Every structure is written in structure tokens, then in C-alpha cells.
Amino acid sequence: MNNEDHSLRETLADWRVAPQTDAGFRARVWQRIDRAASRESWPVYARRHATGVAFALGLALVAGGWFGRTYAHQQVKRDRDRLAWDYLASIDARYQADQFTRQ
């Protein structure tokens, strides 16, 4: 075991890491730190980009209104068809019989 420790020590003593030096490394690190510290908050960003934020908000409102209107029209059509079916089933025996076979 002593011999193994000795060979390990020799191997570790011979093993040296010599990384290349980078002159701009420290400056780039501080630039990244400064950029991270100077990130603006959402209200500041919204004020600086008011046109784009207003456009995106307006587009979202128009799209939501259009999709809501489309959904409402489909729902009204379904309700109208169901009401017509229920009315006809209540006054016509043929529709009443057909309704029993559907269930």
C-alpha cells in the first residue's frame, strides 16, 4: 500500500495544469456582472417600449374579441338548434318517437 501511495504522489506531482491566460477575462466578467445588475424592471421596459407594448396589448384584445365572438355565434347556433328540436318534439308525435329512439 505504501508503494501505491508513492506512485500516486509521483503521478500527482508530475501532473500540472497550465491554462492559457486570457487578458480580457476579468473585463468580460465585470461586463456581464454590470449587465445583469442593470437589467430594467417591467414598468421601465414598458415605458421605454410603449408603442410596442400598446400594439401587442391591442392585438391581444382584438384577437380575444374575435375569438369570443366566433365562439358565441357557434354557441347561439347550437342553442337555437336544440330549442327548435325541443319545441318540435313537444308538439309533434313523430319527433317524440324519434327522441325516444335516440336515448
Buried (B, 14 or more C-beta within 10 A) or exposed (E): EEEEEEEEEEEEEEEEEEEEEEEEEEEEEEEEEEEEEEEEEEEEEBEEEEEEBEEEEEEEEEEEEEEEEEEEEEEEEEEEEEEEEEEBBEEEEEBEEEBEEEE
